[in-house]
């Protein structure tokens, strides 16, 4: 309103000034008519220009009013961000004057490309006395409970296929690295089993979550059409209509024809708030997310992979922590969609993201009694991230020097924690991610892009701790990370804390899992059966079997934790009764079922907790746990081992398995 008062006052002043000057001009009329004509012309020209600016300012204020009229009274007035040619700028007097100083034609072109977004200026909102409501869409839950068909309720695709169908399925698997045939035969709007806990199903959230405030960004490169569309349908169907602003889908230079005109037509027919942005060259996941974010106007950004399905009422618990504190990055709990059948399996344990000194992602257990409250995490998995636009801009987005895929989740987590923010998991927000082998692995390996990404992160953020990174990745000491000037300037400008502070305050338990100096392994390599030395253990989804040692089989490591590991983060686990499987690795006091002793003399591998020995079934060749005996099916040997360490460990701990 102040703007319009100023406009009115200035208009009246012009009218009074114009009247006084008119008398003066009349006296001059007889003397210099041409001067009078010129002055009158200039007056009218200046009035026209002034009224034009008033009209433009009024349009901007109206647009801002539309976007902020429904913001709760508990949220302070927003600041305005102009996105001019996809570059976000704070609207300050300097910016406004620069707009006015451009030529008339250029200014018209610029105004047409201006989009206004609001970012809430309240840093921390005290919500103790705020009204909370039940955000569950019970009508949607009822409708989805009645759905029937392949894959419904998160079940796997189990249809019997003939020979020609199997051939098609296998070809699609090879191309997409998951069962795309199953995806094509599961509804794009399939229902999911509600994987939330009972406490989460009843939890209330802030009533006044900002309306029309959430922008989703999804990136795809030659994704299967049905998988991508299922992601979009899930977001649209399961997001509260008054919260969802838009979905921006970025095509990272795909070549599949089904992702061109057919996708455009489908989106135009079925959605009003979905836009497709096409990269003119391959940018990779990380830079494409930056490009997509620059095309959005919402106050909150949610980055989802193109093969993620959101679950019931996922959005309010994801958004609320950012409303309470804009510096909070929030991640949902991520369930697992199996690549073979697209079955969705909910997480059994609550876990939090972490890392080892090679910068590989791990999950640690959660030590928090209230299973519905957001809990702090050291870092996050990269497939699903929510961040307020204001914090996204303040921390410098993702490092644009990171290429294709990998390392971005560590980079943004480190700088969020170290520069005044935090990262949390929202356990009541559930999504399912399709874990698969990377179809663009060759692109990553070429030029060691993924390694270079990790090098950039370690070089900028890990200070003296990066030495432990180099000890485990010595080849990266001589690799060029590229220009890091802007990243170091960002860290200095934000006055970020040291990585030593981060380790002591945020991640003090990492050295318990991953010592700064790793003790030597006891045994490593293939695990061979002494009963049949042509057979070796190998991991298959959900279990461990024996296969011919001549095949490509799994390799394991028996480490100082008394665990048998595969790929750093998966450990032999005596799960229940006689069932043995690979599971996320935990500390011994948190999961004693993962502790094993190898008696080299007898070959037995004994679980310290159950005192059962690893055995295998002669008919199915499945590895299981049974009461220890003298059977040769319970005798094993590692391909390589430190005999002194193995024997010493056995002597120190053998009383535990008697």
C-alpha positions as CSV (number, residue, x, y, z in Angstrom):
1,X,0.0,0.0,0.0
2,X,2.9,2.4,0.7
3,X,3.9,2.2,-3.0
4,X,0.4,3.3,-4.1
5,X,0.3,6.2,-1.5
6,X,3.6,7.4,-2.9
7,X,2.2,7.2,-6.5
8,X,-0.9,9.2,-5.5
9,X,1.1,11.9,-3.7
10,X,3.5,12.2,-6.6
11,X,0.6,12.4,-9.1
12,X,-1.0,15.2,-7.2
13,X,2.3,17.0,-7.0
14,X,2.7,16.8,-10.7
15,X,-0.7,18.1,-11.3
16,X,-0.1,21.2,-9.0
17,X,3.3,21.8,-10.5
18,X,1.9,21.5,-14.0
19,X,-0.8,24.1,-13.2
20,X,1.7,26.6,-11.8
21,X,4.1,26.1,-14.7
22,X,1.3,26.5,-17.2
23,X,0.7,30.2,-16.2
24,X,4.4,30.9,-16.6
25,X,4.4,29.3,-20.0
26,X,1.4,31.4,-21.1
27,X,3.3,34.6,-20.4
28,X,6.1,33.3,-22.7
29,X,3.6,32.3,-25.4
30,X,3.9,35.5,-27.3
31,X,7.7,35.6,-27.2
32,X,8.9,32.1,-28.0
33,X,6.1,29.8,-29.3
34,X,8.6,27.1,-30.3
35,X,10.0,26.9,-26.8
36,X,6.5,26.5,-25.3
37,X,5.7,23.8,-27.8
38,X,8.8,21.9,-26.9
39,X,8.3,22.2,-23.1
40,X,4.7,21.0,-23.4
41,X,5.8,18.1,-25.4
42,X,8.4,17.2,-22.8
43,X,5.9,17.4,-19.9
44,X,3.4,15.1,-21.6
45,X,6.2,12.7,-22.5
46,X,7.4,12.5,-18.9
47,X,3.9,11.9,-17.6
48,X,3.4,9.0,-20.0
49,X,6.7,7.4,-18.9
50,X,5.8,7.9,-15.2
51,X,2.4,6.3,-15.7
52,X,3.9,3.4,-17.6
53,X,6.2,2.6,-14.6
54,X,3.2,2.9,-12.2
55,X,1.4,0.3,-14.3
56,X,4.4,-2.1,-14.3
57,X,4.9,-1.7,-10.5
58,X,1.2,-2.4,-9.9
59,X,1.5,-5.6,-11.9
60,X,4.4,-6.8,-9.9
61,X,2.7,-6.0,-6.6
62,X,-0.5,-7.8,-7.6
63,X,1.5,-10.9,-8.6
64,X,3.3,-10.8,-5.2
65,X,0.0,-10.4,-3.4
66,X,-1.5,-13.4,-5.1
67,X,1.4,-15.6,-3.9
68,X,1.5,-14.3,-0.3
69,X,-2.2,-13.8,0.6
70,X,-2.6,-17.3,2.1
71,X,0.7,-17.4,4.2
72,X,-0.2,-18.0,7.8
73,X,-0.1,-15.1,10.2
74,X,2.7,-16.7,12.1
75,X,5.1,-16.3,9.2
76,X,6.8,-13.0,8.7
77,X,6.5,-11.1,5.4
78,X,8.4,-12.7,2.5
79,X,11.3,-11.3,0.6
80,X,10.9,-11.3,-3.1
81,X,13.1,-13.1,-5.6
82,X,13.0,-12.3,-9.3
83,X,14.1,-15.0,-11.7
84,X,15.4,-13.1,-14.7
85,X,16.4,-15.4,-17.5
86,X,16.6,-18.3,-15.0
87,X,19.0,-16.3,-12.7
88,X,17.5,-15.7,-9.2
89,X,18.0,-12.2,-7.8
90,X,16.9,-10.5,-4.6
91,X,14.6,-7.6,-5.3
92,X,16.5,-4.6,-3.8
93,X,16.4,-0.9,-4.8
94,X,19.5,-1.6,-6.8
95,X,17.9,-4.4,-8.8
96,X,14.7,-2.4,-9.4
97,X,16.7,0.6,-10.6
98,X,18.6,-1.6,-12.9
99,X,15.3,-2.8,-14.4
100,X,14.2,0.8,-14.9
101,X,17.4,1.8,-16.5
102,X,17.2,-0.7,-19.4
103,X,15.9,0.3,-22.7
104,X,12.1,0.2,-23.3
105,X,12.3,-2.8,-25.6
106,X,14.7,-4.7,-23.4
107,X,12.7,-3.9,-20.3
108,X,9.5,-5.3,-21.9
109,X,11.3,-8.5,-22.8
110,X,12.7,-8.8,-19.2
111,X,9.4,-8.2,-17.5
112,X,7.8,-11.0,-19.5
113,X,10.5,-13.4,-18.2
114,X,10.2,-12.4,-14.6
115,X,8.7,-14.9,-12.2
116,X,8.2,-14.0,-8.6
117,X,8.8,-16.5,-5.8
118,X,8.6,-16.0,-2.0
119,X,11.1,-17.2,0.5
120,X,10.0,-16.8,4.1
121,X,12.3,-14.5,6.1
122,X,11.6,-15.9,9.5
123,X,14.7,-17.9,10.4
124,X,13.1,-20.0,13.2
125,X,9.4,-20.3,13.8
126,X,8.2,-21.1,17.4
127,X,5.4,-23.5,16.7
128,X,4.7,-24.6,20.3
129,X,1.4,-22.8,20.3
130,X,0.5,-23.3,16.6
131,X,-2.5,-25.4,15.6
132,X,-1.8,-28.8,14.2
133,X,-4.1,-31.0,12.1
134,X,-4.4,-34.4,10.6
135,X,-3.1,-34.1,7.0
136,X,-4.0,-37.7,6.0
137,X,-6.2,-38.0,2.9
138,X,-8.5,-40.7,4.1
139,X,-10.5,-40.7,0.9
140,X,-7.3,-41.4,-1.1
141,X,-6.3,-44.1,1.3
142,X,-9.7,-45.7,1.0
143,X,-9.6,-45.7,-2.8
144,X,-6.1,-47.1,-3.0
145,X,-7.0,-49.9,-0.5
146,X,-9.6,-51.1,-3.1
147,X,-7.2,-51.2,-6.0
148,X,-6.4,-54.6,-7.6
149,X,-3.9,-55.7,-10.3
150,X,-0.2,-56.4,-10.9
151,X,2.0,-54.5,-8.5
152,X,-0.8,-53.0,-6.4
153,X,-0.1,-52.2,-2.8
154,X,3.6,-52.3,-3.6
155,X,3.6,-56.0,-4.5
156,X,6.1,-57.3,-7.0
157,X,5.2,-58.2,-10.6
158,X,4.8,-62.0,-10.6
159,X,3.0,-62.7,-13.8
160,X,4.0,-65.9,-15.7
161,X,5.5,-65.0,-19.1
162,X,5.9,-67.0,-22.3
163,X,9.2,-67.4,-24.2
164,X,8.8,-64.2,-26.3
165,X,7.7,-62.1,-23.3
166,X,10.8,-63.4,-21.4
167,X,13.0,-62.4,-24.3
168,X,11.6,-58.9,-24.2
169,X,11.9,-58.7,-20.4
170,X,15.5,-59.7,-20.5
171,X,16.4,-57.2,-23.2
172,X,14.7,-54.4,-21.2
173,X,16.6,-55.5,-18.1
174,X,19.9,-55.2,-19.9
175,X,19.0,-51.8,-21.2
176,X,17.6,-50.2,-18.1
177,X,19.3,-52.3,-15.3
178,X,15.9,-53.2,-13.8
179,X,12.8,-54.9,-14.8
180,X,11.3,-52.3,-17.1
181,X,8.9,-54.9,-18.5
182,X,7.3,-55.2,-15.1
183,X,7.1,-51.4,-14.9
184,X,5.2,-51.3,-18.2
185,X,2.6,-53.7,-16.8
186,X,2.1,-52.1,-13.5
187,X,-0.4,-49.2,-13.3
188,X,1.1,-45.7,-13.4
189,X,-1.1,-44.9,-10.4
190,X,-0.5,-48.0,-8.4
191,X,-1.1,-48.1,-4.7
192,X,1.6,-48.7,-2.1
193,X,1.5,-50.4,1.2
194,X,1.6,-47.8,3.9
195,X,5.1,-48.3,5.4
196,X,4.7,-45.7,8.2
197,X,4.7,-46.8,11.8
198,X,1.4,-46.5,13.8
199,X,2.7,-43.5,15.6
200,X,3.4,-41.7,12.3
201,X,-0.1,-42.5,11.0
202,X,-1.6,-40.6,13.8
203,X,0.9,-37.7,14.0
204,X,-0.4,-34.1,13.5
205,X,1.4,-31.3,11.6
206,X,1.2,-27.6,11.4
207,X,-2.1,-26.4,10.0
208,X,-0.6,-23.3,8.4
209,X,1.9,-24.9,6.1
210,X,2.6,-22.3,3.3
211,X,0.2,-22.9,0.5
212,X,1.3,-23.4,-3.1
213,X,4.9,-23.4,-1.9
214,X,6.5,-26.8,-2.9
215,X,8.3,-27.3,-6.2
216,X,9.5,-30.7,-7.2
217,X,12.6,-31.2,-9.4
218,X,13.1,-34.6,-11.2
219,X,15.9,-35.4,-13.6
220,X,15.8,-38.2,-16.2
221,X,18.2,-39.5,-18.8
222,X,16.8,-42.3,-21.0
223,X,14.5,-43.4,-18.1
224,X,11.8,-45.9,-19.0
225,X,8.7,-43.8,-19.8
226,X,6.4,-45.8,-17.5
227,X,8.8,-45.5,-14.5
228,X,9.1,-41.7,-14.9
229,X,5.4,-41.2,-15.3
230,X,4.7,-43.3,-12.2
231,X,7.0,-41.0,-10.2
232,X,5.0,-37.9,-11.5
233,X,1.6,-39.5,-10.9
234,X,2.6,-40.4,-7.4
235,X,3.7,-36.8,-6.6
236,X,0.5,-35.4,-8.0
237,X,-1.9,-37.9,-6.4
238,X,-0.3,-38.0,-2.9
239,X,0.7,-34.3,-2.4
240,X,-1.9,-32.1,-0.7
241,X,-3.3,-29.9,-3.5
242,X,-2.9,-26.7,-1.6
243,X,0.8,-27.4,-1.0
244,X,1.9,-28.5,-4.5
245,X,3.0,-25.7,-6.7
246,X,4.7,-27.4,-9.6
247,X,6.8,-30.3,-10.9
248,X,9.8,-29.4,-13.1
249,X,11.1,-32.4,-15.0
250,X,14.5,-32.0,-16.6
251,X,15.4,-34.1,-19.6
252,X,19.2,-34.5,-19.5
253,X,19.6,-34.9,-23.2
254,X,17.8,-38.2,-23.6
255,X,17.8,-40.0,-26.9
256,X,14.8,-42.4,-26.5
257,X,12.0,-41.4,-28.8
258,X,9.3,-42.3,-26.2
259,X,10.7,-39.5,-24.0
260,X,10.2,-36.8,-26.7
261,X,6.8,-36.1,-28.4
262,X,4.9,-39.0,-26.7
263,X,6.0,-37.8,-23.2
264,X,5.1,-34.1,-24.1
265,X,1.7,-35.2,-25.3
266,X,1.0,-37.3,-22.2
267,X,2.0,-34.6,-19.8
268,X,-0.1,-31.9,-21.7
269,X,-3.2,-34.2,-21.5
270,X,-2.9,-35.3,-17.9
271,X,-1.2,-32.5,-15.9
272,X,-1.5,-28.7,-15.5
273,X,1.4,-28.1,-13.2
274,X,4.1,-30.3,-14.8
275,X,6.8,-28.7,-17.1
276,X,9.5,-30.5,-19.1
277,X,12.8,-28.7,-19.5
278,X,15.2,-30.1,-22.1
279,X,19.0,-29.8,-21.8
280,X,20.8,-29.0,-25.0
281,X,23.7,-31.2,-24.0
282,X,24.4,-33.8,-21.3
283,X,24.8,-32.0,-18.0
284,X,24.6,-34.9,-15.5
285,X,22.3,-35.3,-12.5
286,X,23.9,-32.7,-10.3
287,X,24.0,-29.7,-12.8
288,X,20.6,-30.7,-14.1
289,X,19.2,-30.3,-10.6
290,X,20.6,-26.8,-10.5
291,X,19.1,-26.1,-13.9
292,X,15.7,-27.5,-12.8
293,X,15.8,-25.5,-9.5
294,X,16.4,-22.3,-11.3
295,X,13.2,-22.9,-13.3
296,X,11.0,-23.2,-10.2
297,X,9.3,-20.6,-8.1
298,X,8.3,-22.4,-4.9
299,X,9.6,-21.6,-1.4
300,X,10.6,-25.2,-0.9
301,X,12.5,-27.5,-3.3
302,X,12.2,-31.3,-3.3
303,X,14.6,-33.2,-5.5
304,X,13.5,-36.7,-6.4
305,X,15.1,-39.3,-8.7
306,X,12.9,-40.3,-11.7
307,X,12.4,-43.8,-10.2
308,X,11.0,-42.8,-6.8
309,X,7.4,-43.5,-5.6
310,X,6.1,-41.3,-2.8
311,X,4.0,-42.9,-0.1
312,X,0.9,-41.8,1.8
313,X,1.0,-38.3,3.4
314,X,4.7,-37.9,2.7
315,X,4.8,-34.2,2.2
316,X,3.7,-32.5,5.5
317,X,6.4,-34.2,7.6
318,X,8.9,-33.3,4.9
319,X,8.0,-29.6,4.8
320,X,7.3,-28.8,8.4
321,X,11.0,-28.9,9.7
322,X,11.9,-26.3,7.0
323,X,9.0,-24.1,8.0
324,X,10.2,-24.2,11.6
325,X,13.8,-23.5,10.6
326,X,14.6,-22.6,7.0
327,X,18.2,-23.8,7.4
328,X,17.1,-27.4,7.7
329,X,17.6,-29.9,4.9
330,X,15.1,-32.7,5.2
331,X,15.2,-36.2,3.8
332,X,12.4,-38.9,3.9
333,X,12.9,-42.4,5.0
334,X,13.8,-44.4,1.8
335,X,12.2,-47.8,1.3
336,X,13.6,-50.3,-1.3
337,X,12.0,-51.1,-4.6
338,X,13.5,-54.4,-5.8
339,X,14.9,-54.1,-9.3
340,X,13.7,-57.7,-10.3
341,X,10.0,-57.3,-9.5
342,X,9.4,-53.7,-8.4
343,X,8.2,-54.9,-5.1
344,X,8.4,-52.2,-2.4
345,X,10.0,-53.3,0.9
346,X,9.8,-51.0,3.8
347,X,12.8,-50.4,6.0
348,X,12.9,-52.7,9.0
349,X,15.2,-50.5,11.2
350,X,15.4,-46.8,11.5
351,X,18.7,-45.7,10.2
352,X,20.7,-42.5,9.6
353,X,23.1,-41.6,6.8
354,X,26.9,-41.6,7.4
355,X,30.1,-42.2,5.6
356,X,33.5,-44.0,5.8
357,X,36.9,-42.5,5.0
358,X,36.6,-43.5,1.4
359,X,33.4,-41.3,1.2
360,X,31.1,-44.3,0.7
361,X,27.6,-43.9,2.0
362,X,26.6,-46.0,5.1
363,X,23.7,-46.2,7.5
364,X,24.0,-46.1,11.2
365,X,21.3,-46.9,13.7
366,X,19.1,-44.2,15.2
367,X,19.4,-43.5,19.0
368,X,16.1,-41.7,19.6
369,X,13.0,-42.9,21.5
370,X,10.4,-41.0,19.6
371,X,10.2,-42.7,16.3
372,X,8.1,-40.0,14.7
373,X,10.3,-37.0,15.3
374,X,12.9,-35.8,12.8
375,X,16.3,-36.9,13.8
376,X,19.7,-35.4,12.8
377,X,21.8,-37.3,10.3
378,X,25.4,-36.9,9.3
379,X,24.7,-37.0,5.6
380,X,21.9,-38.3,3.4
381,X,21.2,-40.6,0.5
382,X,21.0,-38.5,-2.7
383,X,17.8,-39.8,-4.2
384,X,15.4,-37.6,-2.2
385,X,16.3,-34.2,-0.7
386,X,14.1,-31.3,0.4
387,X,15.6,-27.8,1.1
388,X,14.1,-24.3,1.4
389,X,14.9,-22.0,-1.5
390,X,16.5,-19.5,0.8
391,X,18.9,-22.0,2.3
392,X,19.6,-23.5,-1.2
393,X,20.7,-20.1,-2.4
394,X,22.6,-19.1,0.7
395,X,24.8,-22.3,0.7
396,X,25.5,-22.0,-3.0
397,X,23.3,-24.9,-4.3
398,X,25.3,-28.0,-5.3
399,X,28.8,-27.4,-6.4
400,X,28.4,-26.9,-10.1
401,X,31.9,-28.4,-10.6
402,X,30.6,-31.9,-9.6
403,X,29.9,-33.9,-12.7
404,X,27.2,-36.4,-13.6
405,X,26.6,-38.2,-10.3
406,X,28.2,-38.8,-6.9
407,X,29.4,-36.8,-4.0
408,X,26.7,-34.1,-4.0
409,X,25.0,-35.5,-0.9
410,X,28.2,-35.3,1.1
411,X,29.0,-31.8,-0.2
412,X,25.7,-30.2,0.7
413,X,25.5,-32.0,4.0
414,X,28.9,-30.9,5.1
415,X,28.4,-27.3,4.2
416,X,24.9,-27.2,5.7
417,X,26.1,-28.5,9.0
418,X,29.4,-26.5,9.0
419,X,27.8,-23.2,7.8
420,X,24.9,-22.9,10.3
421,X,22.3,-25.3,9.2
422,X,21.4,-29.0,9.8
423,X,20.3,-32.1,8.1
424,X,17.5,-34.4,9.4
425,X,15.6,-37.4,8.4
426,X,11.8,-37.2,8.7
427,X,10.8,-40.8,9.6
428,X,7.1,-40.2,8.9
429,X,7.8,-39.2,5.3
430,X,8.3,-42.4,3.3
431,X,9.3,-42.8,-0.3
432,X,10.4,-45.9,-2.3
433,X,13.5,-45.8,-4.4
434,X,14.4,-48.2,-7.2
435,X,17.9,-49.2,-6.4
436,X,19.7,-50.5,-9.5
437,X,23.1,-50.7,-11.2
438,X,24.0,-47.4,-12.8
439,X,23.1,-47.5,-16.5
440,X,25.6,-44.7,-17.2
441,X,28.5,-46.3,-15.3
442,X,30.8,-46.1,-18.3
443,X,30.3,-42.4,-18.4
444,X,31.3,-42.1,-14.8
445,X,34.3,-44.3,-15.1
446,X,35.5,-42.4,-18.1
447,X,37.7,-39.7,-16.7
448,X,37.1,-40.9,-13.2
449,X,34.3,-38.3,-12.8
450,X,32.9,-39.9,-9.6
451,X,36.4,-40.0,-8.1
452,X,37.0,-36.4,-9.0
453,X,33.7,-35.4,-7.4
454,X,34.8,-36.9,-4.1
455,X,38.2,-35.3,-4.4
456,X,36.5,-31.8,-4.8
457,X,34.4,-32.4,-1.7
458,X,37.3,-33.6,0.4
459,X,39.6,-30.8,-0.7
460,X,37.1,-28.0,0.1
461,X,35.4,-29.3,3.3
462,X,37.5,-31.9,5.1
463,X,40.5,-29.9,6.2
464,X,43.2,-32.0,7.8
465,X,40.8,-35.0,7.8
466,X,41.2,-35.3,4.1
467,X,44.5,-37.1,4.8
468,X,42.5,-40.2,6.0
469,X,40.6,-40.0,2.7
470,X,43.9,-39.9,0.7
471,X,45.3,-42.8,2.7
472,X,42.5,-44.9,1.4
473,X,42.4,-43.4,-2.1
474,X,46.1,-42.7,-2.7
475,X,45.7,-42.3,-6.5
476,X,43.6,-39.2,-6.0
477,X,46.5,-37.2,-4.4
478,X,47.8,-36.3,-7.8
479,X,44.4,-35.8,-9.6
480,X,43.4,-32.3,-10.5
481,X,40.1,-31.4,-8.8
482,X,39.5,-28.4,-11.0
483,X,39.0,-24.8,-9.9
484,X,37.9,-24.6,-6.3
485,X,38.2,-20.8,-5.9
486,X,34.4,-20.2,-5.7
487,X,33.9,-23.0,-3.2
488,X,36.6,-21.7,-0.8
489,X,35.2,-18.2,-1.2
490,X,31.7,-19.5,-0.3
491,X,33.1,-21.2,2.8
492,X,34.9,-18.0,3.8
493,X,31.8,-15.8,3.1
494,X,29.5,-18.0,5.2
495,X,32.1,-18.2,8.0
496,X,31.7,-22.0,8.1
497,X,33.1,-24.0,11.0
498,X,36.0,-26.5,10.7
499,X,35.6,-30.2,9.8
500,X,37.1,-31.0,13.2
501,X,34.1,-29.2,14.8
502,X,31.8,-31.3,12.5
503,X,33.5,-34.5,13.6
504,X,33.2,-33.7,17.3
505,X,29.7,-32.2,17.3
506,X,27.8,-33.9,14.4
507,X,29.7,-37.2,13.7
508,X,31.5,-38.3,16.9
509,X,30.6,-42.0,16.3
510,X,32.1,-42.3,12.9
511,X,35.6,-43.3,14.3
512,X,33.9,-46.1,16.3
513,X,32.6,-47.6,13.0
514,X,35.5,-46.5,10.8
515,X,38.8,-45.8,12.8
516,X,41.0,-43.1,11.4
517,X,43.7,-45.7,10.9
518,X,42.0,-48.9,9.9
519,X,43.4,-52.1,11.6
520,X,44.5,-54.8,9.2
521,X,42.1,-57.4,7.9
522,X,42.2,-61.0,9.3
523,X,41.0,-62.7,6.1
524,X,39.7,-61.7,2.7
525,X,38.6,-62.9,-0.8
526,X,36.4,-65.8,-1.8
527,X,35.0,-68.1,0.9
528,X,35.4,-71.7,-0.3
529,X,33.7,-74.8,1.0
530,X,36.1,-77.4,2.3
531,X,33.4,-80.1,1.7
532,X,33.3,-79.3,-2.0
533,X,36.2,-77.0,-2.9
534,X,34.7,-76.2,-6.3
535,X,31.9,-74.2,-4.6
536,X,32.2,-70.7,-3.1
537,X,29.8,-68.4,-1.2
538,X,28.1,-65.7,-3.2
539,X,25.4,-63.2,-2.4
540,X,22.1,-63.2,-4.1
541,X,19.2,-60.9,-3.2
542,X,18.0,-61.8,0.2
543,X,20.4,-64.8,0.9
544,X,23.8,-66.4,0.5
545,X,24.3,-69.5,-1.8
546,X,27.1,-71.6,-3.0
547,X,28.0,-71.3,-6.7
548,X,30.9,-72.6,-8.8
549,X,34.1,-70.8,-7.8
550,X,34.9,-70.3,-11.5
551,X,32.0,-67.9,-11.8
552,X,32.0,-64.3,-10.8
553,X,31.4,-64.7,-7.1
554,X,31.3,-62.4,-4.1
555,X,34.4,-61.6,-2.2
556,X,34.3,-60.9,1.6
557,X,36.5,-59.4,4.3
558,X,36.8,-60.6,7.9
559,X,37.8,-57.4,9.8
560,X,38.8,-56.2,13.2
561,X,35.1,-55.9,14.2
562,X,34.7,-59.7,13.9
563,X,32.3,-59.0,11.0
564,X,32.3,-60.6,7.5
565,X,31.7,-57.8,5.1
566,X,30.9,-57.3,1.5
567,X,31.3,-53.9,-0.2
568,X,32.1,-52.1,3.1
569,X,28.5,-51.8,4.3
570,X,26.9,-55.3,4.1
571,X,27.6,-57.8,6.8
572,X,26.8,-61.5,7.4
573,X,23.8,-61.5,9.8
574,X,22.3,-64.5,11.6
575,X,18.8,-63.0,11.3
576,X,16.5,-65.5,12.8
577,X,16.4,-69.3,13.5
578,X,18.7,-70.7,10.8
579,X,18.4,-67.8,8.3
580,X,21.7,-66.0,7.3
581,X,21.7,-63.0,5.0
582,X,23.7,-59.8,4.2
583,X,22.5,-56.8,6.1
584,X,23.6,-53.2,6.9
585,X,26.6,-53.3,9.2
586,X,26.2,-52.2,12.8
587,X,28.4,-52.0,15.8
588,X,28.6,-55.3,17.8
589,X,26.7,-53.8,20.8
590,X,23.9,-52.7,18.5
591,X,23.6,-55.9,16.5
592,X,25.6,-58.8,18.0
593,X,24.1,-61.2,15.4
594,X,26.8,-59.9,13.0
595,X,29.8,-61.1,15.0
596,X,31.6,-64.2,13.7
597,X,34.7,-66.1,14.6
598,X,36.7,-68.2,12.1
599,X,38.5,-71.2,13.6
600,X,41.1,-71.9,11.0
601,X,42.0,-75.4,12.3
602,X,38.4,-76.8,12.0
603,X,37.2,-74.3,9.3
604,X,34.1,-73.5,11.3
605,X,32.7,-69.9,11.1
606,X,30.7,-69.4,14.3
607,X,28.2,-66.7,15.2
608,X,29.2,-65.3,18.7
609,X,25.7,-64.4,19.7
610,X,23.8,-67.6,18.7
611,X,26.9,-70.0,18.8
612,X,25.6,-71.5,15.6
613,X,27.9,-72.4,12.7
614,X,27.6,-71.5,9.0
615,X,26.4,-74.6,7.1
616,X,24.9,-75.2,3.7
617,X,22.0,-77.4,2.3
618,X,23.1,-80.1,-0.1
619,X,19.9,-79.8,-2.2
620,X,19.6,-76.0,-2.6
621,X,23.2,-75.0,-1.8
622,X,21.8,-72.2,0.5
623,X,24.0,-71.1,3.3
624,X,22.3,-71.2,6.7
625,X,23.1,-71.4,10.5
626,X,22.9,-74.7,12.4
627,X,24.1,-76.2,15.6
628,X,27.9,-76.7,15.4
629,X,29.0,-80.3,14.7
630,X,31.8,-82.2,13.0
631,X,30.1,-82.1,9.5
632,X,32.4,-81.1,6.7
633,X,29.6,-78.9,5.3
634,X,30.5,-76.5,8.2
635,X,34.1,-76.2,7.2
636,X,35.3,-73.1,5.2
637,X,38.4,-71.3,4.2
638,X,39.2,-67.8,2.9
639,X,41.2,-67.3,-0.2
640,X,43.7,-65.1,1.7
641,X,44.3,-64.5,5.4
642,X,46.8,-63.3,8.0
643,X,47.4,-66.5,9.9
644,X,48.8,-64.8,12.9
645,X,45.9,-62.5,13.3
646,X,43.3,-65.2,12.7
647,X,44.8,-67.5,15.2
648,X,45.3,-64.8,17.8
649,X,41.7,-63.6,17.5
650,X,40.5,-67.2,17.9
651,X,42.5,-67.7,21.1
652,X,41.3,-64.4,22.5
653,X,37.6,-65.0,21.8
654,X,37.0,-68.8,21.7
655,X,35.5,-68.9,25.1
656,X,32.6,-66.8,23.8
657,X,31.4,-69.6,21.5
658,X,31.7,-72.5,23.9
